[in-house]
Amino acid sequence: MPQLNPAPWFAILIFSWLIFLTVIPSKVLSHTFTNEITTISAEKLKSDTWNWPWH
């Protein structure tokens, strides 16, 4: 039975993981975002209080 012979399948598994671990991470890490992340200013917004007569 050819299913029980692990020699070709093990080599395919090793080579495929070798490609996944060497080529794909370098392509993912070299990806650049088109939109730069801007920091929100730490300025606190001024909230006006309501001076309503409640009586």
HUURJO-V10967 format. One line per field, one symbol per residue. burial: 1 if it has 24 or more other C-alpha atoms within 12 Angstrom, else 0. A space follows every 10 residues. Layout:
BEGIN
burial = ???
END
This chain:
BEGIN
burial = 0000000000 0000000000 0000000000 0000000000 0000000000 00000
END
